[in-house]
Amino acid sequence: MTDARALTRRSRVRVRPTGKEGYTLIEMLVVLTIISLIVGLIGPRVLNYLGESRAKTAKLQIENFGSSLDLFYMDTGRYPTSAEGLAALAQRPSDVEVWNGPYIKGSKVPNDPWGNAYQYRVVGDHLPPYEIISLGSDGREGGTGTAADISNVEH
């Protein structure tokens, strides 16, 4: 019995730390280097996909505006003037007799994916006779890449 008690007592004795637990500085630097390489290689691709998805969203919104403008035309016999703009899809213009809108969800025209207002203008000599433009990420005319203008009319 004494041997069993001694064995049980020994198993309860706590072992003191020897100071070898944890990670060394070199191990931590290796892990940080690997993480930095992964972020450096994958980060730009993720940001590029984000920019592309915003451009695709703008194209889809412009197509939806086109459908709404066609419904407006069928009801009123004309497209909104440049002065009325896309707001005519959400709120009835004063000189329109038949208006079955709103032609877009909500009571106001949404902004483009970069937070800028869509530009609408009547061009008349094209089909369709209007142009809807998102000015891209920079909010200015022209540009390249994600800053390029997005329109329903090819230039």
Secondary structure, 3 states (H helix, E strand, C coil): CHHHHHHHHHHHCCCCCCCCCCCCHHHHHHHHHHHHHHHHHHHHHHHHHHHHHHHHHHHHHHHHHHHHHHHHHHHHCCCCCCCCHHHHHCCCCCCCCCCCCCCCCCCCCCCCCCCCCCEEEECCCCCCCEEEEECCCCCCCCCCHHHCCEECCCC
